[in-house]
Amino acid sequence: MSKQLSRRAFLGASLAVAGSVALPRFALAQQPTARTLFAERRVIDVLGKPANVFGIRAQDGRQGLFLPAGERFLVDLENQIGTETIIHWHGQVPDPAQDGVSDTGYVPPLAAGETRSFDFPARSGTHWMHSHHGLQEQSLLAAPLVVYTAEDEAADLQDETVLLHDFSFRSPEEILAELTGGDIGGHGMHGSDNMAMGGGMMMGGMDHGMMSMDLNDVAYDAFLANDRTLDDPQVIRTEPNGSVRLRLINGATSSAFWINLGDAQATVLAVDGNDVEPITGSRFPMAAAQRLDLLIDMKGKSVVPVLAQVEGLTDRTGVILAVNGAVIPKVSRYAEQAEGPVDLSLEERLISRHPLSSRAADRTIQTMIMGSMAPYAWNLDNAPWPNRRPLTVAEGERVTLEIMNHSMMAHPMHLHGHHFQVTSLNGRPLDGAVRDTVLVPPMATVGISFDADNPGRWLFHCHNLYHMATGMMTELLYS
């Protein structure tokens, strides 16, 4: 019997033990000792004011986890936030009990003070981790999860990671209550005991009730890049004429960005941790939960601001790349002009360097995005969570999922436990990128294909947290 089957059988037995919540640790030869991650509370400065937020700290003090090539995901997660939580390893493909969700029933949340162990093969690339419990993600319970390859470690490149986020001084519960008028229809998610933050207000889309696009649900107080605004940005110093691999992670709760390098150029190397054929440009769309790896050549440059501007707004955040000794210019956190909606202009050009094998689909499933800003309620197939309509597949199948958006808002759709290839945009065939999160614009249809090779129950949902909280989630179910 293979290690994977033995592991799955052992895991099932361990979970069957009454009261057992700890995941098994597998003693594998020549593996490092477990790394520890701490879900914690912390205070950061936002616009000159203290903000009480969450974080996920490694033993070395950094936010997030950065694994060397070839190392397993061998992690002890310690819950120090004082209330229950659970952390999803976004982009990783473990067995379902280690995915970091409790909605599918494999494991309960981590209680306050609990430590839980995880052990599975790490998938390389730029990924991230975030709470999948209540609304904690809005309070910055999120961090990078980067797994390097041997090629990364051998490359003569400076490697930097930037996590983007949207921030409000108000509590997420207050924001959701205002969006919904205090009613989330009983769908919802587990309680979260998020900390109060104060500030901000609900922000609707454009021309509610009319056939025009809705953009931003929430008016945020600030947008962050590695916990900082452009009032006090992170400056990443580089060597003259050096090159930087910049790993951008859109960890925002409900915001999409345009990445803008001004008169500098960048080459797209990967999306969602998966290599693509290089594309060069200076402006790239990025939906919530997506990742974008850019190669930026500093040759002839002294300073390169890498700015992330919110769609439909002038608000922006970002970091500054600057050669050693260069004077740092002041960059406003407001652009001169508002950006348009994030779109599929990059998606339609992306080509995977490691596509799915050529094979006809064994099963095609259609799923429909439904909902509106007023009343604020979202769902898939007119079946809001938990009253979902499961997407049923069988192990070994090639599955095509046609996601049809019948709403006037774009939705970043994320499938747990799998990576898929984007295979059609509005009915036009495409040999596109391999991803785990894809944007589906208003009244559009996006087709994705994947191999059903990870049996279990897996969440499929919109990665706008407030859409998910009001019901826009279902599950992929292996029959």
ZIWO-V692793 format. One record per residue. RES is the residue in one small letter. SS is DSSP state (2 for helix, 1 for strand, 0 for the rest). D_CENTER is the distance of its C-alpha to the mean C-alpha in Angstrom with 2 decimals. Layout:
res = [RES RES]
ss = [SS SS]
d_center = [D_CENTER D_CENTER]
This chain:
res = [m s k q l s r r a f l g a s l a v a g s v a l p r f a l a q q p t a r t l f a e r r v i d v l g k p a n v f g i r a q d g r q g l f l p a g e r f l v d l e n q i g t e t i i h w h g q v p d p a q d g v s d t g y v p p l a a g e t r s f d f p a r s g t h w m h s h h g l q e q s l l a a p l v v y t a e d e a a d l q d e t v l l h d f s f r s p e e i l a e l t g g d i g g h g m h g s d n m a m g g g m m m g g m d h g m m s m d l n d v a y d a f l a n d r t l d d p q v i r t e p n g s v r l r l i n g a t s s a f w i n l g d a q a t v l a v d g n d v e p i t g s r f p m a a a q r l d l l i d m k g k s v v p v l a q v e g l t d r t g v i l a v n g a v i p k v s r y a e q a e g p v d l s l e e r l i s r h p l s s r a a d r t i q t m i m g s m a p y a w n l d n a p w p n r r p l t v a e g e r v t l e i m n h s m m a h p m h l h g h h f q v t s l n g r p l d g a v r d t v l v p p m a t v g i s f d a d n p g r w l f h c h n l y h m a t g m m t e l l y s]
ss = [0 0 2 2 2 2 2 2 2 2 2 2 2 2 2 2 0 0 0 0 0 0 0 0 0 0 0 0 0 0 0 0 0 0 1 1 1 1 1 1 1 1 1 1 1 1 0 0 1 1 1 1 1 1 1 1 1 1 0 0 0 0 1 0 1 1 1 0 0 0 0 0 1 1 1 1 1 1 1 0 0 0 0 0 1 0 1 1 1 1 0 0 0 0 0 2 2 2 0 0 0 0 0 0 0 0 0 0 0 1 0 0 0 0 1 1 1 1 1 1 0 0 0 0 1 1 1 1 1 1 1 0 0 0 0 2 2 2 2 0 0 1 1 1 1 1 1 0 0 2 2 2 2 2 0 0 0 1 1 1 1 1 1 1 1 1 1 0 0 0 0 2 2 2 2 2 2 2 2 2 0 0 0 0 0 0 0 0 0 0 0 0 0 0 0 0 0 0 0 0 1 1 0 0 0 0 0 0 0 0 0 0 0 1 0 0 0 1 1 0 0 1 1 1 1 0 0 1 0 2 2 2 0 0 1 1 1 1 0 0 0 0 1 1 1 1 1 1 1 1 0 0 0 0 0 0 1 1 1 1 0 0 0 0 0 1 1 1 1 1 1 0 0 1 1 1 1 1 1 1 1 0 1 1 1 1 0 0 0 0 1 1 1 1 1 1 1 0 0 0 0 0 1 1 1 1 1 1 1 1 1 0 0 0 1 1 1 1 1 1 1 1 1 0 0 0 0 0 0 0 0 0 0 1 0 0 0 0 1 0 0 0 0 0 0 0 2 2 2 0 0 1 0 0 0 0 0 0 0 0 0 0 1 1 1 1 1 1 1 1 1 1 0 0 0 0 1 1 1 1 0 0 0 0 0 0 0 0 0 0 1 1 1 0 0 0 0 1 1 1 1 1 1 1 1 0 0 0 1 0 1 1 1 1 1 0 0 0 0 1 1 1 1 1 1 0 0 1 1 0 0 0 0 1 1 0 1 1 1 1 0 0 0 0 1 1 1 1 1 1 1 0 0 0 0 0 1 1 1 1 1 1 0 0 2 2 2 2 2 0 0 0 1 1 1 1 1 1 0]
d_center = [34.82 31.66 29.60 26.70 29.07 30.73 27.45 26.45 29.98 30.01 26.71 28.07 31.27 29.72 27.74 31.00 32.68 33.20 31.21 29.31 25.68 25.26 23.81 26.32 26.65 28.02 30.53 30.05 32.43 31.50 28.10 27.26 27.41 24.31 22.07 21.47 18.44 19.33 17.38 19.54 20.64 21.31 22.68 21.53 23.44 22.16 24.79 27.49 26.81 25.57 22.37 21.83 18.23 16.52 15.25 14.80 17.69 19.06 22.84 23.26 22.03 18.85 15.56 13.44 14.76 16.21 18.06 21.08 21.70 23.01 22.13 21.00 18.22 20.99 19.74 21.33 19.08 21.35 20.75 22.52 21.23 24.28 22.77 20.96 17.27 15.11 12.11 9.72 9.36 6.16 8.00 11.28 13.99 16.41 18.97 17.86 19.37 17.16 13.75 13.41 14.14 17.58 17.66 18.96 21.80 21.67 21.43 21.76 19.69 20.80 23.74 24.38 25.70 24.66 23.56 21.98 22.05 19.75 21.08 19.81 19.70 16.79 15.09 15.38 13.07 10.28 7.49 6.31 7.59 7.81 10.62 11.05 14.41 15.77 14.38 13.88 10.32 12.22 14.57 12.32 12.00 9.09 9.80 9.54 10.43 12.57 15.19 17.99 20.43 24.17 24.10 21.71 24.13 27.12 26.00 27.79 24.72 23.34 19.74 17.55 13.94 12.67 9.88 10.10 10.42 12.80 15.66 18.59 21.66 21.99 20.71 17.87 20.58 22.86 20.41 19.82 23.59 24.42 22.18 23.78 27.18 26.77 26.30 23.17 25.50 25.27 22.05 19.65 18.00 19.59 20.97 19.19 21.86 19.63 21.69 23.39 22.58 24.85 24.70 23.07 23.75 22.52 22.21 22.74 22.37 25.36 28.58 27.69 29.68 30.30 28.88 26.63 22.90 21.05 18.44 17.45 17.85 18.22 20.26 18.56 20.80 18.85 15.83 15.03 14.46 14.70 16.17 18.76 19.94 22.13 25.11 24.63 22.09 21.32 23.82 23.07 26.55 27.31 30.48 32.57 31.84 28.98 25.71 22.18 19.10 16.40 12.86 10.69 7.06 6.19 5.34 7.89 8.82 10.64 11.33 11.31 13.10 15.81 16.02 19.76 22.00 25.25 28.05 26.23 24.81 21.82 21.23 17.98 17.88 14.65 11.51 8.58 11.12 13.96 17.07 18.45 21.92 22.13 21.99 23.37 22.95 22.41 20.03 16.74 14.51 10.74 8.94 6.18 2.54 5.40 7.36 11.08 13.89 17.04 20.56 22.60 26.34 28.11 31.50 33.67 31.07 31.37 28.41 25.25 23.08 19.50 18.64 15.66 17.41 16.17 17.28 20.63 21.29 22.87 20.50 18.73 17.58 17.45 19.24 22.68 23.72 27.41 30.08 32.02 34.52 33.18 33.52 30.30 30.62 29.56 26.62 26.31 23.13 24.45 25.04 28.33 26.97 24.16 21.65 21.62 18.91 16.02 17.31 17.50 19.86 17.84 16.67 20.37 21.34 18.96 20.73 19.39 21.46 21.07 21.20 22.06 25.77 27.98 28.61 29.23 27.05 28.65 26.95 25.52 23.79 23.40 21.13 21.47 19.19 21.51 21.83 22.73 22.55 26.04 26.25 22.60 21.73 19.26 19.47 19.53 23.09 24.72 23.78 21.54 20.08 21.89 24.47 22.29 23.66 22.26 21.54 24.05 24.26 26.48 25.82 26.66 26.10 24.48 22.65 21.95 19.92 20.96 18.65 21.01 20.01 23.07 21.78 22.08 18.45 15.61 12.78 9.39 10.06 8.20 10.78 10.91 13.38 13.79 13.05 14.94 16.87 17.09 20.81 21.90 21.38 23.80 26.00 26.32 25.71 23.30 22.75 19.31 16.29 14.77 11.08 8.83 7.57 10.57 11.99 15.22 17.53 20.30 23.00 21.48 21.07 18.62 19.63 17.62 19.44 18.81 21.16 21.47 21.81 20.06 22.18 21.21 19.46 15.78 13.70 12.91 11.65 10.58 7.27 9.77 10.68 14.31 14.55 13.40 15.78 18.57 18.36 16.00 15.22 17.33 17.62 18.45 21.73 23.83 27.47]
